[in-house]
């Protein structure tokens, strides 16, 4: 009769992963599945091996850094998936009918910079944009924290979706744009540069909107696709 890992031992494997600094439930589950299968394979060869002995033997195969390499690899894989989601939604703004909105924003911003622009208004707009971004991220962070308190589980992809710093670099762009305008006084030297800046700013706005609004609004759908068990953890 083949020995199988029982529920008590599975619970021990979950505790073991947490003890070795694996915080996210999705990654814990993957590791528990791997460890339990490996332990059962060891038992086929040596049924007298204790559970703890088999566990420690398998854990040694992960090397001196333990599960750290696995955590890093998984984070990289999920980050790549997240960036592909951003790109997917971004491209949608360059297809009919959304491209009409994109073109309108670029042209509108171009003429604003060319005929209406003044430094103080841009400064106020950039500060307002910055504050809205902060408010959106804080709101989503609180939602995720509330879910964690309710379920007691952290999901790596959920943290990536709700963007703890993954898109924070966009916050410095308004400062650079303000500096560029202040250095040029009445505007840019030619229409090509002006149009390029307008297109760039609209692209940044769209990317920010995708990260702070569109993807979080679809987060549950993406999480269920990635982790079917997520639907039953709420």
C-alpha positions in Angstrom: 0.0 0.0 0.0 1.4 3.4 -1.0 1.8 6.0 1.7 0.0 9.3 1.1 0.4 12.7 2.7 -2.6 13.2 5.0 -4.4 16.5 5.8 -2.5 17.0 9.1 0.8 16.7 7.1 -0.5 19.1 4.4 -1.2 21.6 7.2 2.3 21.1 8.4 3.6 21.8 4.9 1.7 25.1 4.8 3.2 26.1 8.2 6.6 25.0 6.9 6.4 27.3 3.8 5.3 30.2 6.1 8.2 29.6 8.5 10.5 29.9 5.5 9.2 33.3 4.5 6.7 32.4 1.8 3.8 34.8 2.6 1.5 34.4 -0.4 -1.1 31.7 -0.3 -0.9 31.0 -4.1 2.8 30.3 -3.9 2.4 28.3 -0.6 -0.1 26.1 -2.4 2.3 25.4 -5.3 5.1 24.5 -2.9 2.9 22.3 -0.8 1.8 20.4 -3.8 5.4 20.0 -5.0 6.6 18.9 -1.5 3.8 16.5 -0.9 4.3 14.8 -4.3 8.1 14.6 -3.7 7.6 13.1 -0.2 5.2 10.5 -1.6 7.9 9.6 -4.2 10.4 9.2 -1.5 8.1 6.9 0.4 7.9 4.6 -2.7 11.6 4.1 -2.4 11.8 4.0 1.4 8.5 3.6 3.2 10.3 3.7 6.6 11.3 7.3 6.1 9.5 9.6 8.4 7.5 12.6 7.1 9.9 15.1 8.7 12.9 13.4 7.3 11.5 13.3 3.8 10.5 16.9 4.1 14.0 18.1 5.2 15.6 15.9 2.5 13.4 17.5 -0.2 13.9 21.0 1.2 17.7 20.7 0.9 17.2 20.4 -2.9 16.2 24.1 -2.9 19.7 25.1 -1.9 21.0 27.5 0.6 18.5 30.2 -0.2 15.5 27.9 0.4 12.4 29.0 -1.3 13.7 32.5 -2.2 14.6 31.6 -5.7 11.2 30.1 -6.3 9.4 33.2 -4.9 11.5 35.5 -7.2 10.9 33.4 -10.3 7.1 33.3 -9.6 7.1 37.1 -9.0 8.9 37.7 -12.3 6.4 35.5 -14.1 3.4 37.2 -12.7 4.9 40.6 -13.2 5.3 39.7 -16.9 1.7 38.6 -17.0 0.7 41.9 -15.4 2.6 44.0 -17.9 1.0 42.0 -20.8 -2.4 42.9 -19.4 -1.4 46.6 -19.3 -0.2 46.4 -23.0 -3.4 44.5 -24.0 -5.7 47.3 -22.6 -3.4 50.0 -23.9 -3.6 48.7 -27.4 -7.4 48.8 -27.2 -7.2 52.6 -27.1 -5.7 52.5 -30.6 -8.5 50.5 -32.1 -11.9 51.6 -33.3 -13.9 53.2 -31.6 -11.5 54.1 -28.7 -8.9 55.5 -31.0 -11.3 58.5 -31.6 -11.0 59.4 -27.9 -7.2 59.0 -28.0 -6.8 61.2 -31.1 -9.2 63.8 -29.6 -7.1 63.9 -26.4 -3.8 64.3 -28.3 -5.1 67.0 -30.6 -6.9 68.8 -27.8 -3.7 68.8 -25.7 -1.6 70.0 -28.6 -3.8 73.0 -29.2 -4.0 73.8 -25.5 -0.2 73.8 -25.3 0.1 75.9 -28.5 -2.6 78.6 -27.8 -3.9 78.4 -24.2 -1.0 77.1 -22.1 0.2 78.9 -19.1 2.6 77.5 -16.5 0.3 77.9 -13.4 -2.6 76.0 -14.9 -0.3 73.1 -15.9 1.2 73.0 -12.4 -2.3 72.8 -10.8 -3.4 70.1 -13.3 -0.3 68.0 -12.6 -0.7 68.3 -8.8 -4.3 67.3 -9.1 -3.4 64.4 -11.3 -0.8 63.3 -8.8 -3.2 63.5 -5.9 -5.9 61.5 -7.8 -3.3 58.8 -8.5 -2.3 58.6 -4.8 -6.0 58.5 -3.7 -6.7 55.7 -6.2 -3.8 53.5 -5.0 -4.6 54.1 -1.4 -8.3 53.1 -2.0 -7.3 49.9 -3.8 -4.7 49.1 -1.1 -7.4 49.4 1.6 -9.7 47.1 -0.4 -7.0 44.5 -0.6 -6.1 44.8 3.1 -9.8 44.3 3.9 -9.9 41.1 1.8 -6.8 39.8 3.5 -8.2 40.4 6.9 -11.4 38.6 5.9 -9.7 35.5 4.4 -6.3 35.5 6.1 -4.7 35.0 2.7 -2.3 37.0 0.6 -2.1 36.5 -3.2 1.0 37.5 -5.1 -0.8 38.4 -8.3 -3.3 40.4 -6.3 -0.5 42.5 -4.8 1.0 43.0 -8.3 -2.3 44.1 -9.7 -2.9 46.6 -7.0 0.5 48.0 -7.8 2.6 48.6 -4.7 5.2 50.8 -6.4 5.1 48.8 -9.7 3.9 51.9 -11.4 5.1 54.6 -9.0 7.7 55.8 -11.5 4.9 57.6 -13.4 4.6 60.0 -10.4 7.8 61.8 -11.4 6.7 62.5 -14.9 4.5 65.6 -14.0 7.6 67.1 -12.3 9.7 66.7 -15.4 7.0 68.1 -17.7 6.6 71.2 -15.5 10.4 71.7 -15.6 10.4 71.4 -19.4 7.7 74.0 -19.8 9.2 76.4 -17.3 12.6 76.3 -19.1 11.0 77.0 -22.4 8.8 79.9 -21.2 6.2 80.3 -23.9 6.2 76.8 -25.3 8.2 74.5 -27.5 10.2 75.6 -30.5 8.2 73.6 -33.1 4.9 71.8 -33.6 6.5 68.4 -34.0 7.9 68.5 -30.6 4.7 69.9 -29.2 2.7 67.1 -30.8 5.2 64.5 -29.5 4.9 65.8 -26.0 1.1 65.8 -26.3 1.1 62.2 -27.5 3.5 61.1 -24.7 1.4 62.7 -22.0 -1.8 61.2 -23.3 -0.1 57.8 -23.4 1.0 58.2 -19.8 -2.5 59.2 -18.8 -4.0 56.1 -20.5 -1.4 53.8 -19.0 -2.1 55.3 -15.5 -5.9 55.0 -16.1 -5.4 51.3 -17.0 -3.3 50.6 -14.0 -5.4 52.4 -11.4 -8.9 51.9 -12.8 -9.4 49.3 -15.6 -7.2 46.4 -14.3 -8.3 46.7 -10.6 -11.9 46.7 -11.8 -11.3 43.4 -13.5 -8.9 42.1 -10.8 -11.3 39.4 -9.6 -11.7 38.0 -13.1 -8.0 37.9 -13.7 -7.3 36.4 -10.3 -9.9 33.6 -10.8 -8.3 32.8 -14.2 -4.9 32.6 -12.6 -6.0 30.8 -9.4 -9.3 28.9 -9.7 -9.2 28.4 -5.9 -9.4 32.2 -5.4 -13.2 32.1 -6.0 -13.6 29.9 -3.0 -11.3 31.8 -0.7 -13.5 34.9 -0.3 
